[in-house]
Amino acid sequence: MATSEKLAVRTYPGLQELHSQLQKFKNYFPQISNTNSRKPLSKRTRNILYGCSFSSVAFSINKLLAQDDSEYELSADGRITLRTTLSNAHHFAAIILSHFYNSELLLILFDTKQSVDHI
């Protein structure tokens, strides 16, 4: 899975802008990581881990969409990129969730198409 950082470096400016704006939220929300990486994740554990990021992701997206704060203001290209990302589960996982989950955990949680679609 391509990471948000790798995609931002080699793609168009809207994604680069979205990536840099999402980076600002890393200071407010610690990355979610798997405390017991030796055991396979049960369905219950996956659901708990999915839910852990809900409020931080929702807050961040709401801040970016609201455009009421000049610190998080996106250009038109950035807003289009954000809306496109929100409409595609795979883009959402690769671009947005990578800012909230540890990269190793992200690969475990979203290892299949069904896992990505589930979130």
N, C-alpha and C positions, 0 to 999 in steps of 0.2 A: 504494500500500500504506500502510495506517495504521501509524504508528509506535507503539511501546510507550508512549512518553511521552504521545502524544495519546490513546491508548485509556485510559490510567490516569487522565487528567484528567476524562474525560467518562463514565466507567463506574462500576461498583459498587466498594465498598470492598475486596473480595478482590483485585481486579486492582490497585488502588492499592497495597495492601500488598505484593503480589508484586513490583510494579515497584520499590518503594522498597528491598526486600530485594536484588533483583538489582543495583540501583545500587551497593550496597556492594561488589560483586565487581569493579566497574570499576577500583577502585584496585589490585587484584591482577593483573588480566589486561588488557593493552593491547588496544585494538580492532584487529581485522584490517582492513587496507585494501589496495587494489589498487595496487601500486607502478607499474604500467604501464597507466594507464587509457585510453590511446589505441588499444591493440590490442584486438580482440574476444577474449574468453576461450575458449581451447580446452577440450576435454573434460578433458584432463589437468590443465590449470591449475585448472579448476573443482573437480576431485576433490582437488587439493592444498589449495585454499582451504577446501573442506568439512572436510577432515581437520584443518586448523589449529586449529579451535575445539573439537574433540572432547574433549580432556582438560579444558579450562577449563569447558566447558558441563557435562560429567559431574561434575566436582568441585563446581560450584555447585549443581546439582540434588541431588546426594547430600547436601550440607550442609543444604539446605532441607528435604529429606525426612527426614533423620535426627532432627531436633528435639533433638539432644543439646547444642546450643550456644545459649545464651539470646540471643546477638547476632543469630542468624539464625532465631529461632523464628517460625513462622507461626501465625496463628489458624486455627480450623477452616475459616473461609471462605477464607482464603488457601491452605490445603492443598487444598481442593476446587478452587479456581481453578487451582492448579499442576497437579493431576492432570488436569483438563479440558484444560489447555494442552498437556500431554504427549501426550494422546490424539488431538490434531488437528494435522496437519502445518501447516496454514495459521496456526493460533494459535501453534504452536511457532515458526515463522519470524518472525511479527510481534511476538510478545511476548518470547520468550527470546533468539533469535538477534540481535535488534536491539541487545542489550547487548554483543554480542561482535564484531559486524561494523560497519564504517563504513557509514553510511546509503546512500551512493552504491553501494558494493559490494554491499550487501544487495539493492538494487533490480536490479542486474545479475545477481546469482546466482539470484535467485528471481523472475525476470521472467515465468515461465509456471507453470501448475499442475503440469506435469510436473517442472519444476525443484524445486518445493517438495516434491513427493512423493518425488523422488529422494533428497533429504537425509534 
